Amino acid sequence: MSRNGSIRGFVGRSLTVGSALVALAAGHACAIAPPVTEPASAQVAAAVRPTGSDLEVIRIDPDSVAPGSTTTVHAFINNAGPNRTASPFTVVITLPEGVTPEGPFFPEDCSVFQNGHRVRCVFPAGLPQSRTATAVVPVRIADTVPIGDLAGGYVAVRSEDDRNPGNDKQPFTIHVVETDQD
């Protein structure tokens, strides 16, 4: 307590940021919690700090397909580490013109958006280093797509944990071939 015996004077001089004062109603006794060693903003920053995982898209071109037929886009994601992912990550598959998604998808909760030009799949946190995750998206090639290489599609991954965004997007090419005549 202060010289004048008031608890108010004691509190004014003794409290530090983050300390708590509990004044007991039955007298002048009090307890002070230990001070917080980091400011609140540092604690929040530590809670959302990336884990050091490095998600990367590995390019896999779909199997060749004839116009009007289906093939499958495999969105293959690797965690190059060095740590397990601490937050969910989102995989977005952008389809080239003349290609439409046709479920069922894996994971089942993948959703189509942007007028059928993109598919979004969300994976949970916890992908270990050197492990992979794959979104499987069947697609239909329009009858009007010409024979040849169909470019313009890509796979991208997004995560709060990812420390290297330079490898988060890869294109894919669909090889459109003539229908087999048996």
HELIX and SHEET records of a PDB file:
HELIX    1   1 ILE A    7  SER A   14  1                                   8    
HELIX    2   2 ALA A   40  VAL A   48  1                                   9    
HELIX    3   3 PRO A  165  ASN A  167  5                                   3    
SHEET    1   A 2 LEU A  21  ALA A  23  0                                        
SHEET    2   A 2 CYS A  30  ILE A  32 -1                                        
SHEET    1   B 4 LEU A  55  ILE A  58  0                                        
SHEET    2   B 4 THR A  70  ASN A  79 -1                                        
SHEET    3   B 4 THR A 132  ILE A 141 -1                                        
SHEET    4   B 4 VAL A  99  PRO A 101 -1                                        
SHEET    1   C 5 SER A 111  PHE A 113  0                                        
SHEET    2   C 5 ARG A 118  PHE A 123 -1                                        
SHEET    3   C 5 PHE A  89  THR A  94 -1                                        
SHEET    4   C 5 GLY A 148  SER A 159 -1                                        
SHEET    5   C 5 LYS A 169  VAL A 176 -1                                        
END                                                                             
